[in-house]
Amino acid sequence: MQQTLFNVHDVVLFITVYQCLLFALFLWIFRVRKRGNTLLALFLLCHAAIPADTLILYGAAFQHWAIEVSPNLFFAFGHALWLEAPLLLLYVRTMVYRDYRPRWRDGWLFLPFLFYTLFMLLHYYRLDHASKIAILYGYDSFDDRTYSRYVNLLRELFRLACGVLAYSELWRYQQRIKDVYANIEKIDLTWLRILVLGFLAIRADKVFELFGLVLPVGWQYYIDFEFIGLAANYTVMLLISALIFFSLRFSTVVTGLPEPKPELEEKPVDKLVISPDEIQRLESHMREHKPHLNCLLNLDNLAGQLQWAPRHLSQVINRHYQQNFFDFINTYRIDECKRLLADPSHRGENMLEIMESAGFNSKATFNTFFKKKVGLTPSEYRQQQLASR
């Protein structure tokens, strides 16, 4: 990255800056999900600043330009490295939790940014112009002072930790989704998981690179720092492109869950008392009103019909029936399918019509769940029942 304007690696960084700025502007203008889009736009602005920081640090022509404009510009864009990981974490939380909004306790995520700003204020920004110029004309990132390397290593470890937290939020969402929804086929977090894992891999790569810099000099000959840096730049460009494509196309398929609140945790399962009247009321409601026939039914809907708290209904289902909400509702749907398949008056209906009449909206889920519960495919069950009649 020491070639004069412009080599192909510079162009990749420029493309990344352009993508981030353009998409951030788009999100700012068309704010459909205001909170989530604002966080995503801020994340993209940080990722526009990071390639700019790379160009200034590693591009000789850009270094001279930055020094001539303002010595403070040389390190200014590097502050974004402390912000993008917390912003991605908060964005993921807005995607997986309904009505999530950052709280004061989330402020700890931005403490490293404040500490770094203070560090730079004391060690660089407060210096006079001549001292800054002297430092910059002798600056070499591969011959940087030891304490700066450790600061950068701490930064990358922090970014890696935020990435791990973001992925853990996605994992918890996947674990809880069946406790709230009975139809989950259209809820797909694959694209967001890939993006989080992609940025996580880049940060792990950067941690490895910085560990190499603080190791004894002999070890550094075995690490190709230029290749690692360039590979990360190209990967970021591809991930930003994927983020733009998938977030525009598939953001609507992410259905948020209620945010878990430790202060409102329910009673432990072994201490929960479920009265027979509650079980009878639930089963009577399912039998008489057949809410499971509604393919859009979820935990909140059913709890509202019973005038129960959603948390309480979830506990009743988990404790008494040893099932999650997904299995509980779809068991009733399978019973409805069995009734329809065994009824000669429905002989002319195909499997798709039977499935939809029972509340299923996915043929794959219908076939898989039916075979699991009955031991036969729907067609085999229909033939068996009609033959016995």
Secondary structure by P-SEA (a helix, b strand, c coil): cccccccaaaaaaaaaaaaaaaaaaaaaaccccaaaaaaaaaaaaaaaaaaaaaaaaccaaaaaaaaaaccccccccccccccaaaaaaaaaaaaacccccccccccccaaaaaaaaaaaaaccccccaaaaaaaaaacccccccaaaaaaaaaaaaaaaaaaaaaaaaaaaaaacccccccccccccaaaaaaaaaaaaaaaaaaaaaaaaaaccaaaaaacaaaaaaaaaaaaaaaaaaaaaaaaacccccccccccccccccccccccccccaaaaaaaaaaaaaccccccccccaaaaaaaacccaaaaaaaaaccccccaaaaaaaaaaaaaaaaaaccccccccaaaaaaaaccccaaaaaaaaaaaccccaaaaaaaaaaac
